[in-house]
């Protein structure tokens, strides 16, 4: 599998500039965050956390209930399956924006022409992030847990 991270940043003149880095390793943190190791060349590796744009997945570490934790684990496994499914010659990319106060970058991961966030929305495993964490109903969590076991 070949992964590539694309980091876009504004230049002094306000234009966007892209930087491309191969990914040497990735680790799914939860349904909306992935840790990636970037090969910046000459033996220089940087580890960053990419928080997926615009989605809210059930939480693992701060789960309000056991049902939320179980659903979160299933979504995390689904994300891992989606990333692992990239073919050896298929390009995956991450477009990112500046980091937040805990050091995460915001972006999305592409596999071919499909975005990970779109795949998660399409499978109904996440909901739109609206600036703050929203509570999940037991019915939503039960449905997510069941769906997550059967996708990707």
Secondary structure by P-SEA (a helix, b strand, c coil): cbbbbbbbbbccccbbbbbbbbbcccccccccbbbbbbcccccbbbbbbbcccccccccccccccaaaaaaaaaaaaaaaaaaacccccbbbbbbbccccccbbbbbbbbcccccaaaaaaaaccccccccbbbbbcaaaaaaaaaaaaccc
